[in-house]
Each structure stands twice: as structure tokens, then as C-alpha cells.
Amino acid sequence: MSMVYPSEVIIVGGGKSIANAFNLPSNLSLQSLLATKFTILINYAYQTFPGTFLVFQDRNYYVPNYAKNYVTPPKNRHPDIYEDLKKLPLIVGINHNGMEEFKLDNTILLDKKYRASLTGIFALKILELLNFKGNCFLLGFDWSRRTNLPERDPNYNPNSDLQIHYYDTKHKGSGYVGYYENHNPDKEFQPFIKKDVKIYNVSLDSNIDCFDKISYEQFIKQLSNKIENQEALRNYIKNKLTN
């Protein structure tokens, strides 16, 4: 089967703005739409949406809580989703800190040199490795943070009651806003602005301002009618990332 390279990709993060997708007209289903597109899911997005592959970076996200090399199993850090991950068609992560020991058959572990400050940025790095060209739509890239705060230690990472994610899963990042409040989002994302890739942020209230912001209605209108062959697409991705 000949491979037609995709010219559009959707990256699904965890920002609270994704809740807007559930308010689309009844004849539009984001879940059904993503199943037909080149879709990259970040962390717990797989629990809500179908995708071409899942990306993660944190060891505790991927490694089972009963792992034998834990002196003391982590508590209240990440849900134990190892059995769920076994059922996914494709996962791409980072090989670091003994991760290889728990590698699943459906998982590609990239060298730790590709590790990024945030998993959403890691997903964009993967697009560069795939030499992707075309339209990229970011869903749930909100960079939520509190405003009008006094100057403080840049390493301060307070746990707040700010709703950062659209899902209720409890994990180590829930409520922690230090990175978002201590870093400039545009500085983080500007390196991905390239002439052959047009990135749209489908979050009108996002604090990431270096990409054009569009609504979910505009996002739907801009998508092509092309339906991706997910199996062929995954095989292409595996070959690109492992050879």
C-alpha cells in the first residue's frame, strides 16, 4: 500500500478549553472526527479520545506502580494505567531512568536527548522527526496560570485549585502551576514556527500567543475531508522513528 503523507495533524493536550469541544452541534463528534485524522494524544487524552498514537515523558506515568525497582511504591502521583497502555495501538515516549525494563511491545522509546520541558512540546519535536509539513491544530494548549502575582523564586511550584485540565484524573501535575507561571510560553513554542508548518491554537483564551488562535467551529471548517488509514500511518511513523 502506498503511503500518502498526511498534511494535517491534531495534537490533543489536556487543557480545560477542550471542554468547548463537547458543546459542538449534535451532528459533530470530536471523538469520531479524531478517529479519521492523524491525531497525537498527550498523556491522559487517550481516556477520552481515539488517536494515531499516544505520547508521554514522565517515568511514573508509564512504569507500573508495582515495579520491582521501586523501593517505596509512589502514592498519589499517577494512576496505575500500565494495563490500559498495553491495549493502545502505538505509544511514543522517552527512554530514561530505567524505562527500557518496562517497555511494551506497542511502545517506541526515543533517546532522552529529545526530552522536552512539557509533553506538548515533545509532541511537536516528534513532528519534526517525522518531517511533517502542513497544518497543525493544537487542542487543549491553554498554558493556564494565575495572574497579578508578586515576584517570587522561579523554582516555586505551588499546588493551586486552578482548573488546569479538562479531565478529573488525579496525577502529579494536577493543580501545580509553577512551570506555567514561571516561564514564557511564546519563548517555549516559537522555535516550532516554520514556513512549511502552520500551527493553529484551538483555544481562544490560551496564554500561548505566538500561534493564530481559532475556535472549535473554525477548526472544524479548516479540516480537509481526507480520512487517514491509521494502520498505514502508524507503520510509517514506526519506520521513521526507529530507522
C-alpha positions in Angstrom: 0.0 0.0 0.0 1.5 3.3 -1.0 1.8 5.9 1.8 0.3 9.3 1.3 1.9 11.6 3.8 -0.6 13.5 6.0 -0.8 17.2 5.5 -2.7 17.9 8.7 -2.2 16.8 12.3 -4.2 17.3 15.5 -2.4 17.3 18.9 -4.7 16.8 21.8 -3.4 18.1 25.1 -5.2 18.3 28.5 -6.1 21.9 28.8 -9.6 22.8 30.2 -10.5 24.5 26.9 -11.2 21.1 25.4 -14.5 21.2 27.3 -15.6 23.5 24.5 -15.4 20.6 22.1 -18.3 18.9 23.9 -20.5 21.9 23.1 -20.3 21.4 19.3 -23.6 20.8 17.4 -25.1 17.4 17.9 -24.1 16.3 14.4 -20.4 16.8 15.1 -18.4 14.5 17.4 -14.8 15.3 18.1 -14.2 11.6 19.0 -15.5 10.5 15.6 -13.5 13.2 13.8 -10.2 12.4 15.5 -10.6 8.7 14.7 -10.3 9.6 11.0 -7.3 12.0 11.3 -3.6 12.0 12.1 -4.0 12.5 15.8 -1.4 12.7 18.6 -2.7 12.2 22.1 -0.9 13.6 25.1 -0.9 11.7 28.4 -4.5 11.0 29.7 -6.2 12.2 26.5 -6.3 8.6 25.4 -9.0 8.0 28.1 -11.4 10.3 26.2 -10.3 10.4 22.5 -9.0 8.0 19.9 -5.7 8.7 18.3 -2.9 7.6 16.0 -0.5 7.4 18.9 0.0 8.5 22.5 3.0 10.5 23.8 4.3 10.7 27.3 7.5 11.7 29.1 7.2 11.0 32.8 8.5 7.7 34.1 5.8 7.4 36.7 3.1 7.8 34.1 4.3 4.7 32.2 6.0 2.4 34.7 3.6 0.3 36.8 3.3 1.2 40.4 4.2 -2.4 41.4 7.5 -2.1 39.5 10.2 -4.1 41.3 12.8 -1.4 41.3 10.6 0.9 43.4 12.0 0.9 47.0 8.7 2.5 48.1 5.9 2.5 45.5 4.7 6.0 44.7 1.5 7.1 46.3 -0.9 9.6 44.8 1.5 10.5 42.0 0.0 8.8 39.0 -2.9 6.4 38.5 -1.6 2.9 37.6 -2.6 2.7 33.9 0.0 0.2 32.8 -2.6 -2.4 31.8 -4.6 0.3 29.9 -1.4 1.3 28.0 -0.9 -2.3 26.8 -4.1 -2.0 24.8 -3.2 1.1 22.8 -2.1 0.8 19.2 1.1 2.9 19.5 2.9 4.8 22.2 6.0 7.1 21.8 7.9 8.1 24.9 11.4 8.9 26.3 13.9 6.2 27.3 15.3 7.4 30.6 15.8 6.3 34.2 15.3 2.5 33.6 12.3 2.9 31.4 13.5 0.2 29.0 12.9 -2.5 31.6 9.2 -2.0 31.3 8.9 -1.3 27.6 5.7 -2.6 26.0 5.5 -4.1 22.5 3.5 -1.2 21.3 6.0 1.4 22.5 8.8 3.3 20.9 11.2 4.9 23.4 13.2 7.8 21.9 16.6 8.9 23.2 16.5 11.1 26.2 18.1 13.9 24.1 14.6 14.5 22.7 13.1 15.1 26.2 11.2 18.4 26.5 10.1 20.7 29.2 6.5 19.7 28.6 4.9 16.8 26.8 3.1 19.1 24.3 6.5 20.4 23.2 7.8 16.8 23.0 4.9 16.1 20.6 6.0 19.0 18.4 9.5 17.6 18.4 8.2 14.3 17.1 6.6 16.1 14.2 10.0 17.5 13.4 11.4 14.0 13.4 8.7 12.9 11.1 9.5 15.9 8.8 5.8 16.9 8.9 4.7 19.7 6.6 1.2 21.1 6.7 -1.4 22.3 9.2 -1.1 21.5 12.8 -4.0 22.1 15.2 -3.4 22.2 19.0 -6.3 21.3 21.2 -6.1 21.9 24.9 -2.9 24.0 24.8 -4.0 26.7 27.3 -1.0 27.4 29.5 -3.3 28.1 32.4 -1.9 30.3 35.2 -2.8 32.8 37.8 -2.3 36.4 37.2 -1.1 39.6 39.1 1.2 37.6 41.3 4.2 39.1 43.2 7.7 38.3 42.1 9.0 35.0 43.6 11.5 32.3 43.3 11.3 30.9 39.7 11.5 27.4 41.0 8.5 27.8 43.3 5.8 25.3 42.2 2.6 25.9 44.2 -0.3 23.5 44.2 -3.4 25.6 43.4 -7.1 24.9 42.9 -6.9 26.3 39.4 -8.5 24.0 36.9 -5.7 23.2 34.5 -7.1 20.0 32.8 -10.4 19.1 31.4 -10.3 15.6 32.9 -10.6 14.6 36.5 -7.7 12.1 36.6 -5.5 12.8 39.7 -1.8 12.8 38.9 1.3 14.6 39.9 0.7 17.6 37.7 -2.8 18.3 38.9 -3.1 21.8 40.2 0.6 22.6 40.0 1.1 25.8 38.1 4.7 26.7 38.8 6.1 26.0 35.3 3.3 27.9 33.6 3.7 30.9 35.9 7.5 31.0 35.8 8.1 30.6 32.0 7.2 32.5 28.9 5.0 30.2 26.7 5.9 32.0 23.5 9.6 31.5 24.1 8.9 27.8 24.5 6.8 27.5 21.3 8.4 30.0 18.9 11.1 27.5 17.7 8.3 25.5 16.1 7.2 28.3 13.8 8.4 27.2 10.4 7.4 28.2 6.8 6.3 24.6 6.0 4.1 24.1 9.1 1.1 26.3 10.0 0.2 25.9 13.7 -3.3 26.9 15.0 -4.1 27.1 18.7 -7.7 25.9 19.1 -8.1 27.8 22.4 -9.2 31.4 22.1 -8.3 32.2 25.7 -4.9 30.4 25.7 -1.9 32.3 27.1 0.2 30.9 24.2 0.1 33.9 21.8 2.6 33.0 19.1 0.2 30.9 17.1 -3.1 32.0 15.5 -6.0 31.3 17.8 -9.2 29.8 16.4 -12.5 28.5 17.8 -13.6 24.9 17.5 -16.1 25.9 14.8 -13.2 27.4 12.8 -11.1 24.3 13.4 -13.8 22.0 12.0 -14.2 24.2 8.9 -10.5 24.2 8.2 -10.1 20.4 8.2 -9.9 18.6 5.0 -12.3 15.7 4.1 -9.4 13.2 3.9 -9.7 10.1 6.0 -6.4 8.7 7.2 -5.5 5.0 7.1 -4.5 4.6 10.7 -2.7 1.3 10.3 -0.6 2.6 7.3 0.1 5.8 9.2 1.3 4.0 12.3 3.6 1.8 10.2 5.0 4.9 8.5 5.6 6.6 11.9 7.3 3.4 13.3 9.7 3.3 10.4 10.5 7.0 10.6 11.2 6.9 14.4 13.1 3.6 14.5 15.3 3.8 11.4 
